[in-house]
Amino acid sequence: MKVKGIKRGQSIELLEELNIPDGIEITIEVAMTSSLSEQERLTRLNQIFGAWKNQPALDQTFAEIDSERHAYQGRVIEPIDD
C-alpha cells in the first residue's frame, strides 16, 4: 500500500484515509518527490501550450457555456399581496 503524506516536524500528515486501527505500529519507506526547477516547469508548460488549438468542437462547447452563463436572468418571484 502506498499513501502520500506531508512531514510537519516529527509528524507525517497523510493525504488520504488509512483503514487501519489507531495505535498500530507501521513501517514507512521515505521517497522524496523532487521539485521541478522553474526552468523545468516552464519547459513542461511550453510542451502543452496550444494542445487545444484548432479544435472546433471545443470552441463550440465553450461558446455554448458562455451563452448559457450570460442568458440566465434569475428566478421569477411572485408578488406579495397585502
N, CA, C and O atoms as a Maestro MAE file, in Angstrom:
{
 s_m_m2io_version
 :::
 2.0.0
}

f_m_ct {
 s_m_title
 :::
 protein
 m_atom[328] {
  # First column is atom index #
  i_m_mmod_type
  r_m_x_coord
  r_m_y_coord
  r_m_z_coord
  i_m_residue_number
  s_m_chain_name
  s_m_pdb_residue_name
  s_m_pdb_atom_name
  i_m_atomic_number
  :::
  1 25 0.849 -1.165 0.000 1 A "MET " " N  " 7
  2 3 0.000 0.000 0.000 1 A "MET " " CA " 6
  3 2 0.902 1.236 0.000 1 A "MET " " C  " 6
  4 15 1.880 1.301 0.744 1 A "MET " " O  " 8
  5 25 0.566 2.203 -0.832 2 A "LYS " " N  " 7
  6 3 1.289 3.468 -0.875 2 A "LYS " " CA " 6
  7 2 0.324 4.588 -0.537 2 A "LYS " " C  " 6
  8 15 -0.786 4.654 -1.065 2 A "LYS " " O  " 8
  9 25 0.760 5.462 0.345 3 A "VAL " " N  " 7
  10 3 -0.038 6.609 0.748 3 A "VAL " " CA " 6
  11 2 0.884 7.814 0.792 3 A "VAL " " C  " 6
  12 15 1.986 7.737 1.335 3 A "VAL " " O  " 8
  13 25 0.444 8.916 0.228 4 A "LYS " " N  " 7
  14 3 1.245 10.137 0.268 4 A "LYS " " CA " 6
  15 2 0.964 10.898 1.554 4 A "LYS " " C  " 6
  16 15 -0.119 10.806 2.131 4 A "LYS " " O  " 8
  17 25 1.965 11.652 1.985 5 A "GLY " " N  " 7
  18 3 1.819 12.457 3.180 5 A "GLY " " CA " 6
  19 2 2.783 13.626 3.153 5 A "GLY " " C  " 6
  20 15 3.637 13.727 2.272 5 A "GLY " " O  " 8
  21 25 2.635 14.506 4.127 6 A "ILE " " N  " 7
  22 3 3.499 15.676 4.250 6 A "ILE " " CA " 6
  23 2 4.087 15.678 5.651 6 A "ILE " " C  " 6
  24 15 3.355 15.586 6.637 6 A "ILE " " O  " 8
  25 25 5.411 15.784 5.743 7 A "LYS " " N  " 7
  26 3 6.098 15.829 7.034 7 A "LYS " " CA " 6
  27 2 5.958 17.219 7.622 7 A "LYS " " C  " 6
  28 15 6.213 18.220 6.952 7 A "LYS " " O  " 8
  29 25 5.552 17.270 8.876 8 A "ARG " " N  " 7
  30 3 5.443 18.525 9.618 8 A "ARG " " CA " 6
  31 2 6.071 18.278 10.991 8 A "ARG " " C  " 6
  32 15 5.447 17.689 11.873 8 A "ARG " " O  " 8
  33 25 7.309 18.734 11.158 9 A "GLY " " N  " 7
  34 3 8.028 18.466 12.408 9 A "GLY " " CA " 6
  35 2 8.295 16.976 12.526 9 A "GLY " " C  " 6
  36 15 8.893 16.380 11.630 9 A "GLY " " O  " 8
  37 25 7.856 16.366 13.627 10 A "GLN " " N  " 7
  38 3 8.043 14.929 13.821 10 A "GLN " " CA " 6
  39 2 6.799 14.128 13.427 10 A "GLN " " C  " 6
  40 15 6.725 12.930 13.701 10 A "GLN " " O  " 8
  41 25 5.837 14.769 12.794 11 A "SER " " N  " 7
  42 3 4.606 14.090 12.379 11 A "SER " " CA " 6
  43 2 4.522 14.035 10.864 11 A "SER " " C  " 6
  44 15 5.096 14.870 10.164 11 A "SER " " O  " 8
  45 25 3.795 13.034 10.369 12 A "ILE " " N  " 7
  46 3 3.516 12.931 8.936 12 A "ILE " " CA " 6
  47 2 2.006 12.994 8.768 12 A "ILE " " C  " 6
  48 15 1.278 12.145 9.282 12 A "ILE " " O  " 8
  49 25 1.546 14.001 8.049 13 A "GLU " " N  " 7
  50 3 0.116 14.181 7.787 13 A "GLU " " CA " 6
  51 2 -0.223 13.427 6.509 13 A "GLU " " C  " 6
  52 15 0.277 13.763 5.435 13 A "GLU " " O  " 8
  53 25 -1.078 12.401 6.624 14 A "LEU " " N  " 7
  54 3 -1.453 11.595 5.466 14 A "LEU " " CA " 6
  55 2 -2.478 12.340 4.627 14 A "LEU " " C  " 6
  56 15 -3.341 13.039 5.158 14 A "LEU " " O  " 8
  57 25 -2.374 12.184 3.309 15 A "LEU " " N  " 7
  58 3 -3.264 12.894 2.399 15 A "LEU " " CA " 6
  59 2 -4.511 12.094 2.040 15 A "LEU " " C  " 6
  60 15 -5.354 12.563 1.276 15 A "LEU " " O  " 8
  61 25 -4.629 10.896 2.587 16 A "GLU " " N  " 7
  62 3 -5.839 10.100 2.385 16 A "GLU " " CA " 6
  63 2 -6.080 9.240 3.618 16 A "GLU " " C  " 6
  64 15 -5.175 9.041 4.429 16 A "GLU " " O  " 8
  65 25 -7.286 8.737 3.754 17 A "GLU " " N  " 7
  66 3 -7.678 7.929 4.902 17 A "GLU " " CA " 6
  67 2 -7.021 6.555 4.834 17 A "GLU " " C  " 6
  68 15 -6.983 5.930 3.774 17 A "GLU " " O  " 8
  69 25 -6.504 6.087 5.970 18 A "LEU " " N  " 7
  70 3 -5.960 4.732 6.067 18 A "LEU " " CA " 6
  71 2 -6.946 3.890 6.856 18 A "LEU " " C  " 6
  72 15 -7.418 4.311 7.912 18 A "LEU " " O  " 8
  73 25 -7.256 2.720 6.361 19 A "ASN " " N  " 7
  74 3 -8.206 1.846 7.033 19 A "ASN " " CA " 6
  75 2 -7.453 0.865 7.929 19 A "ASN " " C  " 6
  76 15 -7.509 -0.347 7.721 19 A "ASN " " O  " 8
  77 25 -6.747 1.400 8.932 20 A "ILE " " N  " 7
  78 3 -6.047 0.577 9.913 20 A "ILE " " CA " 6
  79 2 -6.373 1.138 11.294 20 A "ILE " " C  " 6
  80 15 -6.678 2.323 11.431 20 A "ILE " " O  " 8
  81 25 -6.306 0.276 12.330 21 A "PRO " " N  " 7
  82 3 -6.647 0.756 13.672 21 A "PRO " " CA " 6
  83 2 -5.634 1.770 14.200 21 A "PRO " " C  " 6
  84 15 -4.455 1.717 13.850 21 A "PRO " " O  " 8
  85 25 -6.096 2.689 15.040 22 A "ASP " " N  " 7
  86 3 -5.204 3.637 15.697 22 A "ASP " " CA " 6
  87 2 -4.256 2.879 16.620 22 A "ASP " " C  " 6
  88 15 -4.623 1.853 17.192 22 A "ASP " " O  " 8
  89 25 -3.055 3.382 16.758 23 A "GLY " " N  " 7
  90 3 -2.080 2.802 17.674 23 A "GLY " " CA " 6
  91 2 -1.274 1.659 17.103 23 A "GLY " " C  " 6
  92 15 -0.369 1.157 17.770 23 A "GLY " " O  " 8
  93 25 -1.577 1.230 15.880 24 A "ILE " " N  " 7
  94 3 -0.836 0.120 15.282 24 A "ILE " " CA " 6
  95 2 0.516 0.629 14.779 24 A "ILE " " C  " 6
  96 15 0.612 1.730 14.238 24 A "ILE " " O  " 8
  97 25 1.559 -0.188 14.962 25 A "GLU " " N  " 7
  98 3 2.892 0.195 14.504 25 A "GLU " " CA " 6
  99 2 3.002 -0.061 13.005 25 A "GLU " " C  " 6
  100 15 2.595 -1.112 12.512 25 A "GLU " " O  " 8
  101 25 3.557 0.911 12.291 26 A "ILE " " N  " 7
  102 3 3.743 0.773 10.848 26 A "ILE " " CA " 6
  103 2 5.186 1.099 10.496 26 A "ILE " " C  " 6
  104 15 5.892 1.737 11.277 26 A "ILE " " O  " 8
  105 25 5.620 0.666 9.333 27 A "THR " " N  " 7
  106 3 6.942 0.992 8.817 27 A "THR " " CA " 6
  107 2 6.759 1.912 7.629 27 A "THR " " C  " 6
  108 15 5.914 1.661 6.769 27 A "THR " " O  " 8
  109 25 7.540 2.971 7.573 28 A "ILE " " N  " 7
  110 3 7.423 3.946 6.497 28 A "ILE " " CA " 6
  111 2 8.695 3.940 5.671 28 A "ILE " " C  " 6
  112 15 9.797 4.028 6.212 28 A "ILE " " O  " 8
  113 25 8.540 3.835 4.364 29 A "GLU " " N  " 7
  114 3 9.666 3.981 3.443 29 A "GLU " " CA " 6
  115 2 9.568 5.381 2.851 29 A "GLU " " C  " 6
  116 15 8.559 5.729 2.237 29 A "GLU " " O  " 8
  117 25 10.599 6.173 3.033 30 A "VAL " " N  " 7
  118 3 10.573 7.563 2.591 30 A "VAL " " CA " 6
  119 2 11.136 7.672 1.185 30 A "VAL " " C  " 6
  120 15 12.262 7.250 0.921 30 A "VAL " " O  " 8
  121 25 10.350 8.239 0.290 31 A "ALA " " N  " 7
  122 3 10.785 8.529 -1.082 31 A "ALA " " CA " 6
  123 2 10.389 9.968 -1.355 31 A "ALA " " C  " 6
  124 15 9.214 10.269 -1.567 31 A "ALA " " O  " 8
  125 25 11.361 10.843 -1.349 32 A "MET " " N  " 7
  126 3 11.062 12.256 -1.559 32 A "MET " " CA " 6
  127 2 10.794 12.512 -3.033 32 A "MET " " C  " 6
  128 15 11.509 12.021 -3.906 32 A "MET " " O  " 8
  129 25 9.749 13.289 -3.292 33 A "THR " " N  " 7
  130 3 9.477 13.680 -4.668 33 A "THR " " CA " 6
  131 2 10.313 14.909 -4.971 33 A "THR " " C  " 6
  132 15 10.381 15.849 -4.179 33 A "THR " " O  " 8
  133 25 10.937 14.880 -6.115 34 A "SER " " N  " 7
  134 3 11.799 16.012 -6.459 34 A "SER " " CA " 6
  135 2 10.958 17.166 -6.992 34 A "SER " " C  " 6
  136 15 10.037 16.971 -7.786 34 A "SER " " O  " 8
  137 25 11.288 18.340 -6.550 35 A "SER " " N  " 7
  138 3 10.609 19.529 -7.043 35 A "SER " " CA " 6
  139 2 11.239 19.946 -8.357 35 A "SER " " C  " 6
  140 15 12.457 19.875 -8.524 35 A "SER " " O  " 8
  141 25 10.422 20.372 -9.270 36 A "LEU " " N  " 7
  142 3 10.943 20.844 -10.547 36 A "LEU " " CA " 6
  143 2 11.471 22.259 -10.393 36 A "LEU " " C  " 6
  144 15 10.915 23.071 -9.653 36 A "LEU " " O  " 8
  145 25 12.535 22.534 -11.095 37 A "SER " " N  " 7
  146 3 13.047 23.902 -11.106 37 A "SER " " CA " 6
  147 2 12.090 24.764 -11.926 37 A "SER " " C  " 6
  148 15 11.238 24.249 -12.650 37 A "SER " " O  " 8
  149 25 12.240 26.063 -11.805 38 A "GLU " " N  " 7
  150 3 11.382 26.973 -12.566 38 A "GLU " " CA " 6
  151 2 11.543 26.732 -14.061 38 A "GLU " " C  " 6
  152 15 10.561 26.771 -14.802 38 A "GLU " " O  " 8
  153 25 12.760 26.484 -14.510 39 A "GLN " " N  " 7
  154 3 13.007 26.233 -15.934 39 A "GLN " " CA " 6
  155 2 12.347 24.931 -16.387 39 A "GLN " " C  " 6
  156 15 11.797 24.870 -17.487 39 A "GLN " " O  " 8
  157 25 12.396 23.882 -15.545 40 A "GLU " " N  " 7
  158 3 11.760 22.609 -15.899 40 A "GLU " " CA " 6
  159 2 10.239 22.761 -15.975 40 A "GLU " " C  " 6
  160 15 9.601 22.205 -16.869 40 A "GLU " " O  " 8
  161 25 9.659 23.516 -15.032 41 A "ARG " " N  " 7
  162 3 8.210 23.757 -15.076 41 A "ARG " " CA " 6
  163 2 7.828 24.516 -16.340 41 A "ARG " " C  " 6
  164 15 6.837 24.187 -16.993 41 A "ARG " " O  " 8
  165 25 8.615 25.530 -16.682 42 A "LEU " " N  " 7
  166 3 8.342 26.316 -17.882 42 A "LEU " " CA " 6
  167 2 8.447 25.449 -19.133 42 A "LEU " " C  " 6
  168 15 7.632 25.576 -20.047 42 A "LEU " " O  " 8
  169 25 9.439 24.576 -19.177 43 A "THR " " N  " 7
  170 3 9.604 23.672 -20.318 43 A "THR " " CA " 6
  171 2 8.386 22.768 -20.461 43 A "THR " " C  " 6
  172 15 7.881 22.581 -21.568 43 A "THR " " O  " 8
  173 25 7.914 22.209 -19.356 44 A "ARG " " N  " 7
  174 3 6.729 21.338 -19.409 44 A "ARG " " CA " 6
  175 2 5.485 22.109 -19.834 44 A "ARG " " C  " 6
  176 15 4.682 21.606 -20.620 44 A "ARG " " O  " 8
  177 25 5.322 23.326 -19.320 45 A "LEU " " N  " 7
  178 3 4.176 24.139 -19.725 45 A "LEU " " CA " 6
  179 2 4.219 24.454 -21.214 45 A "LEU " " C  " 6
  180 15 3.197 24.378 -21.895 45 A "LEU " " O  " 8
  181 25 5.385 24.803 -21.715 46 A "ASN " " N  " 7
  182 3 5.522 25.112 -23.141 46 A "ASN " " CA " 6
  183 2 5.185 23.910 -24.015 46 A "ASN " " C  " 6
  184 15 4.725 24.079 -25.145 46 A "ASN " " O  " 8
  185 25 5.407 22.699 -23.507 47 A "GLN " " N  " 7
  186 3 5.085 21.497 -24.272 47 A "GLN " " CA " 6
  187 2 3.577 21.319 -24.433 47 A "GLN " " C  " 6
  188 15 3.122 20.753 -25.427 47 A "GLN " " O  " 8
  189 25 2.799 21.799 -23.457 48 A "ILE " " N  " 7
  190 3 1.343 21.598 -23.552 48 A "ILE " " CA " 6
  191 2 0.583 22.825 -24.040 48 A "ILE " " C  " 6
  192 15 -0.603 22.726 -24.352 48 A "ILE " " O  " 8
  193 25 1.238 23.976 -24.111 49 A "PHE " " N  " 7
  194 3 0.558 25.169 -24.635 49 A "PHE " " CA " 6
  195 2 0.044 24.887 -26.045 49 A "PHE " " C  " 6
  196 15 0.769 24.339 -26.875 49 A "PHE " " O  " 8
  197 25 -1.176 25.253 -26.308 50 A "GLY " " N  " 7
  198 3 -1.739 25.073 -27.636 50 A "GLY " " CA " 6
  199 2 -2.286 23.681 -27.889 50 A "GLY " " C  " 6
  200 15 -2.664 23.371 -29.018 50 A "GLY " " O  " 8
  201 25 -2.338 22.834 -26.868 51 A "ALA " " N  " 7
  202 3 -2.821 21.464 -27.062 51 A "ALA " " CA " 6
  203 2 -4.273 21.440 -27.541 51 A "ALA " " C  " 6
  204 15 -4.685 20.497 -28.217 51 A "ALA " " O  " 8
  205 25 -5.052 22.473 -27.197 52 A "TRP " " N  " 7
  206 3 -6.456 22.520 -27.600 52 A "TRP " " CA " 6
  207 2 -6.663 23.383 -28.835 52 A "TRP " " C  " 6
  208 15 -7.803 23.643 -29.221 52 A "TRP " " O  " 8
  209 25 -5.614 23.816 -29.441 53 A "LYS " " N  " 7
  210 3 -5.709 24.700 -30.599 53 A "LYS " " CA " 6
  211 2 -6.334 23.964 -31.791 53 A "LYS " " C  " 6
  212 15 -6.122 22.766 -31.976 53 A "LYS " " O  " 8
  213 25 -7.104 24.699 -32.588 54 A "ASN " " N  " 7
  214 3 -7.722 24.174 -33.815 54 A "ASN " " CA " 6
  215 2 -8.627 22.974 -33.549 54 A "ASN " " C  " 6
  216 15 -8.568 21.976 -34.267 54 A "ASN " " O  " 8
  217 25 -9.462 23.075 -32.517 55 A "GLN " " N  " 7
  218 3 -10.440 22.027 -32.230 55 A "GLN " " CA " 6
  219 2 -11.817 22.687 -32.190 55 A "GLN " " C  " 6
  220 15 -12.252 23.162 -31.141 55 A "GLN " " O  " 8
  221 25 -12.504 22.716 -33.340 56 A "PRO " " N  " 7
  222 3 -13.795 23.407 -33.431 56 A "PRO " " CA " 6
  223 2 -14.824 22.921 -32.414 56 A "PRO " " C  " 6
  224 15 -15.649 23.709 -31.953 56 A "PRO " " O  " 8
  225 25 -14.789 21.641 -32.059 57 A "ALA " " N  " 7
  226 3 -15.756 21.127 -31.088 57 A "ALA " " CA " 6
  227 2 -15.582 21.817 -29.736 57 A "ALA " " C  " 6
  228 15 -16.565 22.115 -29.058 57 A "ALA " " O  " 8
  229 25 -14.342 22.068 -29.348 58 A "LEU " " N  " 7
  230 3 -14.093 22.763 -28.087 58 A "LEU " " CA " 6
  231 2 -14.538 24.217 -28.166 58 A "LEU " " C  " 6
  232 15 -15.097 24.757 -27.211 58 A "LEU " " O  " 8
  233 25 -14.288 24.841 -29.303 59 A "ASP " " N  " 7
  234 3 -14.739 26.223 -29.484 59 A "ASP " " CA " 6
  235 2 -16.253 26.309 -29.333 59 A "ASP " " C  " 6
  236 15 -16.767 27.220 -28.684 59 A "ASP " " O  " 8
  237 25 -16.960 25.364 -29.931 60 A "GLN " " N  " 7
  238 3 -18.422 25.322 -29.851 60 A "GLN " " CA " 6
  239 2 -18.875 25.098 -28.407 60 A "GLN " " C  " 6
  240 15 -19.803 25.759 -27.940 60 A "GLN " " O  " 8
  241 25 -18.233 24.183 -27.709 61 A "THR " " N  " 7
  242 3 -18.591 23.890 -26.321 61 A "THR " " CA " 6
  243 2 -18.420 25.119 -25.439 61 A "THR " " C  " 6
  244 15 -19.308 25.450 -24.654 61 A "THR " " O  " 8
  245 25 -17.279 25.798 -25.567 62 A "PHE " " N  " 7
  246 3 -17.042 26.984 -24.752 62 A "PHE " " CA " 6
  247 2 -17.980 28.127 -25.130 62 A "PHE " " C  " 6
  248 15 -18.361 28.917 -24.266 62 A "PHE " " O  " 8
  249 25 -18.356 28.228 -26.390 63 A "ALA " " N  " 7
  250 3 -19.314 29.252 -26.813 63 A "ALA " " CA " 6
  251 2 -20.684 28.985 -26.188 63 A "ALA " " C  " 6
  252 15 -21.361 29.919 -25.757 63 A "ALA " " O  " 8
  253 25 -21.097 27.709 -26.138 64 A "GLU " " N  " 7
  254 3 -22.377 27.353 -25.516 64 A "GLU " " CA " 6
  255 2 -22.361 27.651 -24.019 64 A "GLU " " C  " 6
  256 15 -23.335 28.171 -23.475 64 A "GLU " " O  " 8
  257 25 -21.262 27.322 -23.360 65 A "ILE " " N  " 7
  258 3 -21.143 27.604 -21.928 65 A "ILE " " CA " 6
  259 2 -21.246 29.100 -21.682 65 A "ILE " " C  " 6
  260 15 -21.952 29.533 -20.771 65 A "ILE " " O  " 8
  261 25 -20.554 29.885 -22.478 66 A "ASP " " N  " 7
  262 3 -20.581 31.338 -22.324 66 A "ASP " " CA " 6
  263 2 -21.988 31.882 -22.551 66 A "ASP " " C  " 6
  264 15 -22.444 32.762 -21.821 66 A "ASP " " O  " 8
  265 25 -22.668 31.360 -23.559 67 A "SER " " N  " 7
  266 3 -24.023 31.804 -23.867 67 A "SER " " CA " 6
  267 2 -24.973 31.483 -22.717 67 A "SER " " C  " 6
  268 15 -25.776 32.328 -22.321 67 A "SER " " O  " 8
  269 25 -24.889 30.265 -22.180 68 A "GLU " " N  " 7
  270 3 -25.755 29.871 -21.072 68 A "GLU " " CA " 6
  271 2 -25.452 30.690 -19.822 68 A "GLU " " C  " 6
  272 15 -26.365 31.069 -19.089 68 A "GLU " " O  " 8
  273 25 -24.196 30.958 -19.584 69 A "ARG " " N  " 7
  274 3 -23.798 31.723 -18.400 69 A "ARG " " CA " 6
  275 2 -24.403 33.122 -18.421 69 A "ARG " " C  " 6
  276 15 -24.819 33.637 -17.383 69 A "ARG " " O  " 8
  277 25 -24.452 33.731 -19.589 70 A "HIS " " N  " 7
  278 3 -24.942 35.098 -19.684 70 A "HIS " " CA " 6
  279 2 -26.446 35.186 -19.966 70 A "HIS " " C  " 6
  280 15 -27.001 36.284 -19.946 70 A "HIS " " O  " 8
  281 25 -27.109 34.074 -20.226 71 A "ALA " " N  " 7
  282 3 -28.534 34.090 -20.545 71 A "ALA " " CA " 6
  283 2 -29.412 34.024 -19.301 71 A "ALA " " C  " 6
  284 15 -30.564 34.455 -19.355 71 A "ALA " " O  " 8
  285 25 -28.922 33.509 -18.202 72 A "TYR " " N  " 7
  286 3 -29.741 33.334 -17.002 72 A "TYR " " CA " 6
  287 2 -30.156 34.687 -16.436 72 A "TYR " " C  " 6
  288 15 -29.317 35.558 -16.208 72 A "TYR " " O  " 8
  289 25 -31.453 34.852 -16.213 73 A "GLN " " N  " 7
  290 3 -31.975 36.131 -15.734 73 A "GLN " " CA " 6
  291 2 -32.520 36.042 -14.313 73 A "GLN " " C  " 6
  292 15 -33.190 36.969 -13.858 73 A "GLN " " O  " 8
  293 25 -32.257 34.986 -13.626 74 A "GLY " " N  " 7
  294 3 -32.760 34.838 -12.255 74 A "GLY " " CA " 6
  295 2 -34.093 34.123 -12.230 74 A "GLY " " C  " 6
  296 15 -34.655 33.786 -13.272 74 A "GLY " " O  " 8
  297 25 -34.584 33.900 -11.042 75 A "ARG " " N  " 7
  298 3 -35.858 33.186 -10.908 75 A "ARG " " CA " 6
  299 2 -37.018 34.170 -10.805 75 A "ARG " " C  " 6
  300 15 -36.831 35.337 -10.461 75 A "ARG " " O  " 8
  301 25 -38.189 33.692 -11.101 76 A "VAL " " N  " 7
  302 3 -39.394 34.517 -11.022 76 A "VAL " " CA " 6
  303 2 -39.840 34.569 -9.569 76 A "VAL " " C  " 6
  304 15 -39.947 33.537 -8.906 76 A "VAL " " O  " 8
  305 25 -40.095 35.761 -9.085 77 A "ILE " " N  " 7
  306 3 -40.581 35.931 -7.719 77 A "ILE " " CA " 6
  307 2 -42.014 36.440 -7.798 77 A "ILE " " C  " 6
  308 15 -42.291 37.477 -8.400 77 A "ILE " " O  " 8
  309 25 -42.905 35.697 -7.185 78 A "GLU " " N  " 7
  310 3 -44.321 36.057 -7.188 78 A "GLU " " CA " 6
  311 2 -44.530 37.279 -6.294 78 A "GLU " " C  " 6
  312 15 -43.907 37.388 -5.238 78 A "GLU " " O  " 8
  313 25 -45.401 38.197 -6.710 79 A "PRO " " N  " 7
  314 3 -45.663 39.384 -5.874 79 A "PRO " " CA " 6
  315 2 -46.399 39.000 -4.594 79 A "PRO " " C  " 6
  316 15 -47.165 38.037 -4.563 79 A "PRO " " O  " 8
  317 25 -46.152 39.768 -3.549 80 A "ILE " " N  " 7
  318 3 -46.830 39.541 -2.269 80 A "ILE " " CA " 6
  319 2 -48.007 40.506 -2.189 80 A "ILE " " C  " 6
  320 15 -47.829 41.722 -2.250 80 A "ILE " " O  " 8
  321 25 -49.216 39.951 -2.052 81 A "ASP " " N  " 7
  322 3 -50.421 40.780 -1.929 81 A "ASP " " CA " 6
  323 2 -50.741 40.969 -0.455 81 A "ASP " " C  " 6
  324 15 -50.815 39.999 0.299 81 A "ASP " " O  " 8
  325 25 -50.932 42.222 -0.043 82 A "ASP " " N  " 7
  326 3 -51.282 42.514 1.361 82 A "ASP " " CA " 6
  327 2 -52.754 42.478 1.567 82 A "ASP " " C  " 6
  328 15 -53.226 42.699 2.682 82 A "ASP " " O  " 8
  :::
 }
 m_bond[327] {
  # First column is bond index #
  i_m_from
  i_m_to
  i_m_order
  :::
  1 1 2 1
  2 2 3 1
  3 3 4 2
  4 3 5 1
  5 5 6 1
  6 6 7 1
  7 7 8 2
  8 7 9 1
  9 9 10 1
  10 10 11 1
  11 11 12 2
  12 11 13 1
  13 13 14 1
  14 14 15 1
  15 15 16 2
  16 15 17 1
  17 17 18 1
  18 18 19 1
  19 19 20 2
  20 19 21 1
  21 21 22 1
  22 22 23 1
  23 23 24 2
  24 23 25 1
  25 25 26 1
  26 26 27 1
  27 27 28 2
  28 27 29 1
  29 29 30 1
  30 30 31 1
  31 31 32 2
  32 31 33 1
  33 33 34 1
  34 34 35 1
  35 35 36 2
  36 35 37 1
  37 37 38 1
  38 38 39 1
  39 39 40 2
  40 39 41 1
  41 41 42 1
  42 42 43 1
  43 43 44 2
  44 43 45 1
  45 45 46 1
  46 46 47 1
  47 47 48 2
  48 47 49 1
  49 49 50 1
  50 50 51 1
  51 51 52 2
  52 51 53 1
  53 53 54 1
  54 54 55 1
  55 55 56 2
  56 55 57 1
  57 57 58 1
  58 58 59 1
  59 59 60 2
  60 59 61 1
  61 61 62 1
  62 62 63 1
  63 63 64 2
  64 63 65 1
  65 65 66 1
  66 66 67 1
  67 67 68 2
  68 67 69 1
  69 69 70 1
  70 70 71 1
  71 71 72 2
  72 71 73 1
  73 73 74 1
  74 74 75 1
  75 75 76 2
  76 75 77 1
  77 77 78 1
  78 78 79 1
  79 79 80 2
  80 79 81 1
  81 81 82 1
  82 82 83 1
  83 83 84 2
  84 83 85 1
  85 85 86 1
  86 86 87 1
  87 87 88 2
  88 87 89 1
  89 89 90 1
  90 90 91 1
  91 91 92 2
  92 91 93 1
  93 93 94 1
  94 94 95 1
  95 95 96 2
  96 95 97 1
  97 97 98 1
  98 98 99 1
  99 99 100 2
  100 99 101 1
  101 101 102 1
  102 102 103 1
  103 103 104 2
  104 103 105 1
  105 105 106 1
  106 106 107 1
  107 107 108 2
  108 107 109 1
  109 109 110 1
  110 110 111 1
  111 111 112 2
  112 111 113 1
  113 113 114 1
  114 114 115 1
  115 115 116 2
  116 115 117 1
  117 117 118 1
  118 118 119 1
  119 119 120 2
  120 119 121 1
  121 121 122 1
  122 122 123 1
  123 123 124 2
  124 123 125 1
  125 125 126 1
  126 126 127 1
  127 127 128 2
  128 127 129 1
  129 129 130 1
  130 130 131 1
  131 131 132 2
  132 131 133 1
  133 133 134 1
  134 134 135 1
  135 135 136 2
  136 135 137 1
  137 137 138 1
  138 138 139 1
  139 139 140 2
  140 139 141 1
  141 141 142 1
  142 142 143 1
  143 143 144 2
  144 143 145 1
  145 145 146 1
  146 146 147 1
  147 147 148 2
  148 147 149 1
  149 149 150 1
  150 150 151 1
  151 151 152 2
  152 151 153 1
  153 153 154 1
  154 154 155 1
  155 155 156 2
  156 155 157 1
  157 157 158 1
  158 158 159 1
  159 159 160 2
  160 159 161 1
  161 161 162 1
  162 162 163 1
  163 163 164 2
  164 163 165 1
  165 165 166 1
  166 166 167 1
  167 167 168 2
  168 167 169 1
  169 169 170 1
  170 170 171 1
  171 171 172 2
  172 171 173 1
  173 173 174 1
  174 174 175 1
  175 175 176 2
  176 175 177 1
  177 177 178 1
  178 178 179 1
  179 179 180 2
  180 179 181 1
  181 181 182 1
  182 182 183 1
  183 183 184 2
  184 183 185 1
  185 185 186 1
  186 186 187 1
  187 187 188 2
  188 187 189 1
  189 189 190 1
  190 190 191 1
  191 191 192 2
  192 191 193 1
  193 193 194 1
  194 194 195 1
  195 195 196 2
  196 195 197 1
  197 197 198 1
  198 198 199 1
  199 199 200 2
  200 199 201 1
  201 201 202 1
  202 202 203 1
  203 203 204 2
  204 203 205 1
  205 205 206 1
  206 206 207 1
  207 207 208 2
  208 207 209 1
  209 209 210 1
  210 210 211 1
  211 211 212 2
  212 211 213 1
  213 213 214 1
  214 214 215 1
  215 215 216 2
  216 215 217 1
  217 217 218 1
  218 218 219 1
  219 219 220 2
  220 219 221 1
  221 221 222 1
  222 222 223 1
  223 223 224 2
  224 223 225 1
  225 225 226 1
  226 226 227 1
  227 227 228 2
  228 227 229 1
  229 229 230 1
  230 230 231 1
  231 231 232 2
  232 231 233 1
  233 233 234 1
  234 234 235 1
  235 235 236 2
  236 235 237 1
  237 237 238 1
  238 238 239 1
  239 239 240 2
  240 239 241 1
  241 241 242 1
  242 242 243 1
  243 243 244 2
  244 243 245 1
  245 245 246 1
  246 246 247 1
  247 247 248 2
  248 247 249 1
  249 249 250 1
  250 250 251 1
  251 251 252 2
  252 251 253 1
  253 253 254 1
  254 254 255 1
  255 255 256 2
  256 255 257 1
  257 257 258 1
  258 258 259 1
  259 259 260 2
  260 259 261 1
  261 261 262 1
  262 262 263 1
  263 263 264 2
  264 263 265 1
  265 265 266 1
  266 266 267 1
  267 267 268 2
  268 267 269 1
  269 269 270 1
  270 270 271 1
  271 271 272 2
  272 271 273 1
  273 273 274 1
  274 274 275 1
  275 275 276 2
  276 275 277 1
  277 277 278 1
  278 278 279 1
  279 279 280 2
  280 279 281 1
  281 281 282 1
  282 282 283 1
  283 283 284 2
  284 283 285 1
  285 285 286 1
  286 286 287 1
  287 287 288 2
  288 287 289 1
  289 289 290 1
  290 290 291 1
  291 291 292 2
  292 291 293 1
  293 293 294 1
  294 294 295 1
  295 295 296 2
  296 295 297 1
  297 297 298 1
  298 298 299 1
  299 299 300 2
  300 299 301 1
  301 301 302 1
  302 302 303 1
  303 303 304 2
  304 303 305 1
  305 305 306 1
  306 306 307 1
  307 307 308 2
  308 307 309 1
  309 309 310 1
  310 310 311 1
  311 311 312 2
  312 311 313 1
  313 313 314 1
  314 314 315 1
  315 315 316 2
  316 315 317 1
  317 317 318 1
  318 318 319 1
  319 319 320 2
  320 319 321 1
  321 321 322 1
  322 322 323 1
  323 323 324 2
  324 323 325 1
  325 325 326 1
  326 326 327 1
  327 327 328 2
  :::
 }
}
